Amino acid sequence: MAEHTELREVHLDRVPSLGSLYAQALGRMAQTVMAGRPPTTLPAVRYAADGVRADADQLAGYQQLLGEPGTDALPAGYVHVMAFPVAVAVMARVDFPLPLLGMVHLANVVEQRAPIHLGETVDVRAWAENLRPHRVGTQVDLVTEVSRDGEVRWRGVSTYLAKGRKLAGADATQGTEGSEHTERSEVALPPVAGRWKLGADIGRRYAAVSGDRNPIHLSGLSAKLFGFPRAIAHGMYTASRALATVGVARGEAFRWSVEFGKPVLLPGAVTFGLAPAAGGGHRYAGWDAKSGKTYFSGSITPL
């Protein structure tokens, strides 16, 4: 894949709506499946949207749902919400080699280098890189940077898996690393800090404040089209709720990481644990109290 400096920049007039991007992807789904060609390369483009500003009402709804304080400092999870459509636009391109709908979110790493506040305008850049084999398909990283006055204040790397789509030239011995929303139980669980009861509507409620109306989160009927027995919670909802639980102790500049394991079926319950991390910060996890299988785990550490 071409390096960041070699990408052709494509400017967007505005941040696209996720609904229109998902509709576009749904329309391409049959064509993608019938083509059946193995993925080979990523589009050598970087999407750019300038002058992006937080919506005050959307921010308030996000803060209320996630348990973030009602200040004008944008939570790192909300910055992800603002910038995410630009990254999805990259995945919705006709030359993107993996199907957007049905991809599994494996992991996220965010660096908040400086706070962003309500009323500030920022510039967003997003591109795809590191197409690589996974034992059950192909994975890819979507990189997003949010800048103000030329300074990157927020940087996120989201890793996704397209199950069943083998990378061209990969053999069965390649790509043995990583989770795939598998039911991992080997994570050292921190002490219990609470229990989250998630209603059947939490996917729709998070969609209302994030714009992310991916069908796998909205209802059992739409989730079954993509192989899930019931709707599943957004990974970024659970990770952002963990971030909110840490609160002001995270500081203004921090690294926030999460790996996703077993998906949270809705309605459902998550046992949440939180503990100090070695070297500072916090580590956290959410798991199924009955089986002990991990839903997600990660850390929040100072930069």
C-alpha positions, 0 to 999 in steps of 0.5 A: 500500500502507498505511504501516507505522503503518496496518497492523492487527496480528495476533498469533500464538500461536506461530511457525508451522512452515514445513512447515505453511505450505508445505502450506497454500500447495500446497493453494491452488496450483490455486485460485490458478492457476485464478483467474488474477486479476492482483495488485492490493493487499497485505493491510494486516496486520502479523503479530506473534509475541512471546517467541520464543527460539532453540533451542540444538540448532538453533543448533548445527546451523546453526553447524556447517553454515554454518561459524559459530563455536559461541558464544551470539551468534546469527548474523544468518543464524540470526535470519533463520531464527527470524523467517522463518516469521512473514513466510511466514505473511503470504505464506500468507494467502488474501488475499495476491495472489501464489503463495507456492510458486515465487516467486523470491528476488531480494535481501535486505538485513539490518541487525543493529543489536545482537547477540542471544544464546541465551537471550534472548527477542525479538519478531518483526513481519513485513509485506508492502509495495511491490508493484510490476511487474517485467519478467517479473511482479510483485515484493514486499518482505517486511519483518521486524523482531526486537526486544528490550525495544522496540528493533529489533536486526535488520531484514530486507527480502527481495524476491521475484518472482512470474514470470508474474503481471503487476500489474494496470494495469502495461504492458510498459514498466514494471518493467524494473529488477532481476534475476530469477535471470537469469544476470548476468555484469556484476558486478565479481568480487572475488579468488577466496577459495575454491571451494565444492563443494555436494552434492545433499543441501545443500538438505535439510541446510540445510532440516534446520537452517532448517525451510525445506523449499520443494520447489525445494530438496529434490530434482530431482523436486520442483524440476521441478514449479516449472520447475527442472531440478534442485534449487537451493541456498537463497539464504540458505544461500549468502548466510549462508555468505558472511557466515560467511566474513567472520567476526568482522571484520563486527563486532556492528552491520552491514548485510548485502546480497545480490542473487541471480543464476543459481540454484545447481543441485545438485550444483554448485560455486561459486567464492567471492570476497571483497575489502575494500569501499570505505568499509569492510567487505567485498564478496563474490560467488559465480559459475560458474567455467566461464561466469563467470555470477554466482550471488550478490553483496553486501556486509557493511559496518559500521553 
